[in-house]
Structures are given as structure tokens and as C-alpha cells.
């Protein structure tokens, strides 16, 4: 299959966005790395970050630690150009990421509800997911000294994508 050159129409040129590590939160026995992305600033609005953490607290499985859950995850608050997004991810079964995606209108960042589509993330959010996948592989799955969850939790992504 070939794609005709020029068949992808961009609404606007790509503009790199800052991706920031906002901190490690303890949420109901979970250790959650919180990241922020914003289309308009270096960090998302505080109301969206707070709503993302509250959403994580309401949906992360309980108990946090079982034979197949480690109480470790990450969340992304993305103040995008068109919507507010919250992605809540957690590690399950050694090598799986489970995720829930939420969205809200730009003018109501605290009104997050399950996203009504099939999306898993945009190029900016997936940069965080890719970093977290690589960090899990390096510090937990393929670590010659054995799984080191603390090293994983201390690995953070910050950059422009």
C-alpha cells in the first residue's frame, strides 16, 4: 500500500510541548509518577493536575499490591489545545500497562469523565508512555541485579517533544 505524498493534512505545524515530571504521589497505597503537558504553558493548570490525581485515586484497583499488581503507576495531566486529558496507567502482570483515559472540556478541567473514544494517547503522551516502558524494562524486567522498583520510581522524563 502506498500513501500519496501530501495526503496527510496538518491543522497547524508541529509545536514541541514541554513535558514535566510533577512529582511522585502516594495514592491509596499506590506510588504514582505524575507528569504534566500543556499546549499553552510549561505545565498544565493546577485544577487539571488535581483532577488527574483525584481521578487516579478513584479508579486505581484496591488493594494496590497483589500477586499481579505492584502498586506502581504513572499519570499524565495534559492541558491540550482542544480538551483536557488525564491518563492513568499502572503496571500489572510483570509487563503490562493498564490504562484509563479521561477528558474534560478546556473550560472545565475538573470535570473529567471517561473519554468517549478509542484513543490511547497523542504523540506527547506517548513520549511519556515510551519512557516509562523503557524504564520498567531497564530497572525491573531486564535488570541484571533483579527488579528494582525504587530505581524505576526515581527515573523521570522531562523534555520537549
Secondary structure in CASP SS format (residue, H / E / C, confidence):
PFRMAT SS
TARGET T0000
AUTHOR 0000-0000-0000
METHOD secondary structure of the structure
MODEL  1
X C 1.00
X C 1.00
X C 1.00
X C 1.00
X C 1.00
X C 1.00
X C 1.00
X C 1.00
X C 1.00
X C 1.00
X C 1.00
X C 1.00
X C 1.00
X C 1.00
X C 1.00
X C 1.00
X C 1.00
X E 1.00
X E 1.00
X E 1.00
X E 1.00
X E 1.00
X E 1.00
X E 1.00
X E 1.00
X E 1.00
X E 1.00
X C 1.00
X C 1.00
X E 1.00
X E 1.00
X E 1.00
X E 1.00
X E 1.00
X E 1.00
X E 1.00
X E 1.00
X E 1.00
X C 1.00
X C 1.00
X C 1.00
X C 1.00
X C 1.00
X C 1.00
X C 1.00
X H 1.00
X H 1.00
X H 1.00
X H 1.00
X H 1.00
X H 1.00
X H 1.00
X H 1.00
X H 1.00
X H 1.00
X H 1.00
X H 1.00
X H 1.00
X H 1.00
X C 1.00
X C 1.00
X C 1.00
X C 1.00
X C 1.00
X E 1.00
X C 1.00
X C 1.00
X C 1.00
X E 1.00
X E 1.00
X E 1.00
X E 1.00
X E 1.00
X E 1.00
X E 1.00
X E 1.00
X E 1.00
X E 1.00
X E 1.00
X C 1.00
X C 1.00
X C 1.00
X E 1.00
X E 1.00
X E 1.00
X E 1.00
X E 1.00
X E 1.00
X E 1.00
X E 1.00
X E 1.00
X E 1.00
X C 1.00
X C 1.00
X C 1.00
X E 1.00
X E 1.00
X E 1.00
X E 1.00
X E 1.00
X E 1.00
X E 1.00
X E 1.00
X E 1.00
X E 1.00
X H 1.00
X H 1.00
X H 1.00
X C 1.00
X C 1.00
X C 1.00
X C 1.00
X E 1.00
X E 1.00
X C 1.00
X C 1.00
X C 1.00
X C 1.00
X C 1.00
X C 1.00
X C 1.00
X C 1.00
X H 1.00
X H 1.00
X H 1.00
X H 1.00
X H 1.00
X H 1.00
X H 1.00
X H 1.00
X H 1.00
X H 1.00
X H 1.00
X H 1.00
X H 1.00
X H 1.00
X H 1.00
X H 1.00
X H 1.00
X H 1.00
X H 1.00
X C 1.00
X C 1.00
X C 1.00
X C 1.00
X C 1.00
X C 1.00
X C 1.00
X H 1.00
X H 1.00
X H 1.00
X H 1.00
X H 1.00
X C 1.00
X C 1.00
X C 1.00
X C 1.00
X C 1.00
X E 1.00
X E 1.00
X C 1.00
END
